Amino acid sequence: MLVLTRRTRESVVLGGSDGLGHTIKVTVLRVRGGEVRLGFEGPPQVAVHRLEVWERIRSPHGAREKDDSERIGKEACHVGAFGH
């Protein structure tokens, strides 16, 4: 596991270092108490899930949950394009 320290409004970039593939920019938006708010920027076709949602999607019952677009849609989002 890579561990980085970032302050509010500082970012890290995932992927794309070889000029190929998707690049995702993660920015620390706010730190309050024990909670950190993150912003994600990247191609709209890349889905972002909280870990517990991703684990449910990947579970043996995940096929049923993938079809449940009403509930999954509320818990997942797609990253926005760079240069907003």
Protein Blocks (a to p, Z undefined) as FASTA:
>chain_A
ZZddddehiacdeehknopajddddddfbdchjbccddddddfklccddfklmmmmmmmk
lmmmmmmmmlmmmmgccdddehZZ
